[in-house]
Amino acid sequence: MNVSDSPLQALPAKEKSCDVLVIGAGIVGVAIALRLQQEGRKVLLVDRERVAAQASRVNAGALAFSDILPLASPGILRKAPKWLLDPLGPLAIRPGYLLRIAPWLFRFWRASRHDRVQASTAAQAALMDLSAIETPLMLTSADAGHMLRSDGVLHLYESETELSASQPGWQARADHGIAFTHLHNAQAISELQPGLSPTLVAATFVPGWKTVSDPLQVAEALARQFELLGGRIRRADVLALAPGADGVTVQLRDGLPQVARRVVVAAGAWSHRIARTIEDRIPLETERGYNTTLPVGAFDLKRQLTFGGHGFVVTPLACGVRVGGAVEFAGLDAPPNFARAAMLLAKAKHFMPGLRTEGGSEWMGFRPSLPDTLPAIGRATVDERVVYAFGHGHLGLTQAAATARLVADILSGRPPPLDLAPFRPQRFASTRTNRAN
Ligand SMILES: Cc1cc2nc3c(=O)[nH]c(=O)nc-3n(C[C@H](O)[C@H](O)[C@H](O)COP(=O)(O)OP(=O)(O)OC[C@H]3O[C@@H](n4cnc5c(N)ncnc54)[C@H](O)[C@@H]3O)c2cc1C
């Protein structure tokens, strides 16, 4: 059965009590639910739509384990003004949204200070090391090991100057033990990916980067395994949390409130709205991204390609060739602007002249993003029975398995394999609030 397309059963008025209620059946929530069920807990996973209905549905499928550098960095701040001048460029802020997002951008700017970048890079590297271990284990445990692809990635540049400008980032990766090879001519590039424009004169190949054959199918496989182990997935729109003596009451739009001993909030870009109901104010934004999935055979793609200077990636998937990326700040309610997807496709055609661009389907997704590029993984301020797991930005698929492991450790009181302090959900609160925690 196709778990993701079948409507979820609505939560009955008298659902049996559960040990853990996980809110959000995106890749992060599904991975957490599966992990907890595998550890013998009684888990109820709720979503107001269906499995992988949002960001986890049509993303680029990268397991970007080498992507340890935060987006908030001096490099991005240098590139941003030029990108923002192009209305369909890789980075855009809808004019009406600028005031709303200003506080988030201020935090982003502060996070790009040299010492903070170093701290976020170290934290991200530790989470990526754990992700590289946990992801294959998770996929195998859900009978989805065959969905993992180990072809590496080719990052492409239009000039040696562009490659040189990225050197500090490569040095930081080398310092964290990440292997890569720089290529300095079109001939060497064509051995790894034929058919590219000769204007691409330099590249970096990263062998440890992996992809999945289809992110939606991965989420579905995890959900299927979760249900096979006795986990329950139900449709419910969570409005608020109310911790009490007998457990945490989860208030729903339709139906009676549900009481759980513990609650995990993994509702992607909407998670801050739920956190706010128990007084945690977390500066979660959405970086909207666009793509087009072309039919199978649209290009003979050997591995995933990234075009960092233009903010898009091209991925070979079981369902076709996916072209997309970019960042648009416009919040959760504005309608999509699919001219962005079309622009990315036109750029891909420019660099991949043989790309057949007809017959594609367009998509927009909401990346859940925090200003320092690290997710929020940890307990709520007012009640330790509520655990947050959201804000993975561009890396939710990559970090889902590691997040699931960490959430399971937190709920069980086991020492986690890495320092969780950089991921504290309260790290953006004022000093006074921090002390009160
Ligand atoms: C264009 C694009 C490309 C990307 N490429 C990659 C990539 O290659 N690799 C990678 O690692 N990451 C990638 N990402 C990022 C990745 O998709 C996200 O980080 C990830 O999907 C987030 O997963 P999630 O489970 O936190 O959120 P989501 O998948 O958004 O799931 C959240 C779920 O919560 C539910 N929900 C929300 N509010 C409520 C509520 N009140 N009650 C009940 N349910 C609720 C929603 O219905 C949804 O199903 C990409 C994103 C985009 C947009």
PDBQT file of the ligand as one rigid body, heavy atoms in Angstrom, charges set to zero:
ROOT
HETATM    1  C1  LIG A 501      13.560  22.346  -2.724  1.00  0.00    +0.000 C 
HETATM    2  C2  LIG A 501      14.059  21.604  -1.488  1.00  0.00    +0.000 A 
HETATM    3  C3  LIG A 501      15.093  20.693  -1.603  1.00  0.00    +0.000 A 
HETATM    4  C4  LIG A 501      15.608  20.052  -0.482  1.00  0.00    +0.000 A 
HETATM    5  N1  LIG A 501      16.596  19.119  -0.632  1.00  0.00    +0.000 NA
HETATM    6  C5  LIG A 501      17.069  18.456   0.451  1.00  0.00    +0.000 A 
HETATM    7  C6  LIG A 501      18.068  17.459   0.310  1.00  0.00    +0.000 A 
HETATM    8  O1  LIG A 501      18.513  17.154  -0.782  1.00  0.00    +0.000 OA
HETATM    9  N2  LIG A 501      18.534  16.843   1.430  1.00  0.00    +0.000 N 
HETATM   10  C7  LIG A 501      18.070  17.163   2.678  1.00  0.00    +0.000 A 
HETATM   11  O2  LIG A 501      18.562  16.610   3.658  1.00  0.00    +0.000 OA
HETATM   12  N3  LIG A 501      17.089  18.070   2.841  1.00  0.00    +0.000 NA
HETATM   13  C8  LIG A 501      16.578  18.731   1.755  1.00  0.00    +0.000 A 
HETATM   14  N4  LIG A 501      15.607  19.670   1.900  1.00  0.00    +0.000 N 
HETATM   15  C9  LIG A 501      15.138  19.989   3.253  1.00  0.00    +0.000 C 
HETATM   16  C10 LIG A 501      14.206  18.908   3.760  1.00  0.00    +0.000 C 
HETATM   17  O3  LIG A 501      13.211  18.656   2.787  1.00  0.00    +0.000 OA
HETATM   18  C11 LIG A 501      13.577  19.368   5.073  1.00  0.00    +0.000 C 
HETATM   19  O4  LIG A 501      14.569  19.772   5.972  1.00  0.00    +0.000 OA
HETATM   20  C12 LIG A 501      12.794  18.230   5.705  1.00  0.00    +0.000 C 
HETATM   21  O5  LIG A 501      11.901  17.669   4.787  1.00  0.00    +0.000 OA
HETATM   22  C13 LIG A 501      12.053  18.703   6.929  1.00  0.00    +0.000 C 
HETATM   23  O6  LIG A 501      11.375  17.584   7.438  1.00  0.00    +0.000 OA
HETATM   24  P1  LIG A 501      10.340  17.735   8.619  1.00  0.00    +0.000 P 
HETATM   25  O7  LIG A 501       9.836  16.404   8.929  1.00  0.00    +0.000 OA
HETATM   26  O8  LIG A 501      10.973  18.534   9.709  1.00  0.00    +0.000 OA
HETATM   27  O9  LIG A 501       9.199  18.700   8.019  1.00  0.00    +0.000 OA
HETATM   28  P2  LIG A 501       8.034  18.389   6.955  1.00  0.00    +0.000 P 
HETATM   29  O10 LIG A 501       8.430  17.402   5.962  1.00  0.00    +0.000 OA
HETATM   30  O11 LIG A 501       7.548  19.707   6.468  1.00  0.00    +0.000 OA
HETATM   31  O12 LIG A 501       6.919  17.703   7.841  1.00  0.00    +0.000 OA
HETATM   32  C14 LIG A 501       6.203  18.397   8.818  1.00  0.00    +0.000 C 
HETATM   33  C15 LIG A 501       4.855  17.712   8.965  1.00  0.00    +0.000 C 
HETATM   34  O13 LIG A 501       4.178  18.275  10.086  1.00  0.00    +0.000 OA
HETATM   35  C16 LIG A 501       2.807  18.368   9.765  1.00  0.00    +0.000 C 
HETATM   36  N5  LIG A 501       2.223  19.392  10.616  1.00  0.00    +0.000 N 
HETATM   37  C17 LIG A 501       2.556  20.697  10.691  1.00  0.00    +0.000 A 
HETATM   38  N6  LIG A 501       1.818  21.311  11.632  1.00  0.00    +0.000 NA
HETATM   39  C18 LIG A 501       0.997  20.379  12.157  1.00  0.00    +0.000 A 
HETATM   40  C19 LIG A 501      -0.030  20.429  13.152  1.00  0.00    +0.000 A 
HETATM   41  N7  LIG A 501      -0.319  21.557  13.796  1.00  0.00    +0.000 N 
HETATM   42  N8  LIG A 501      -0.697  19.287  13.428  1.00  0.00    +0.000 NA
HETATM   43  C20 LIG A 501      -0.406  18.136  12.776  1.00  0.00    +0.000 A 
HETATM   44  N9  LIG A 501       0.535  18.040  11.827  1.00  0.00    +0.000 NA
HETATM   45  C21 LIG A 501       1.238  19.157  11.515  1.00  0.00    +0.000 A 
HETATM   46  C22 LIG A 501       2.788  18.739   8.288  1.00  0.00    +0.000 C 
HETATM   47  O14 LIG A 501       1.546  18.373   7.706  1.00  0.00    +0.000 OA
HETATM   48  C23 LIG A 501       3.962  17.935   7.756  1.00  0.00    +0.000 C 
HETATM   49  O15 LIG A 501       3.548  16.681   7.251  1.00  0.00    +0.000 OA
HETATM   50  C24 LIG A 501      15.053  20.326   0.795  1.00  0.00    +0.000 A 
HETATM   51  C25 LIG A 501      13.970  21.195   0.908  1.00  0.00    +0.000 A 
HETATM   52  C26 LIG A 501      13.470  21.835  -0.215  1.00  0.00    +0.000 A 
HETATM   53  C27 LIG A 501      12.305  22.763  -0.074  1.00  0.00    +0.000 C 
ENDROOT
TORSDOF 0
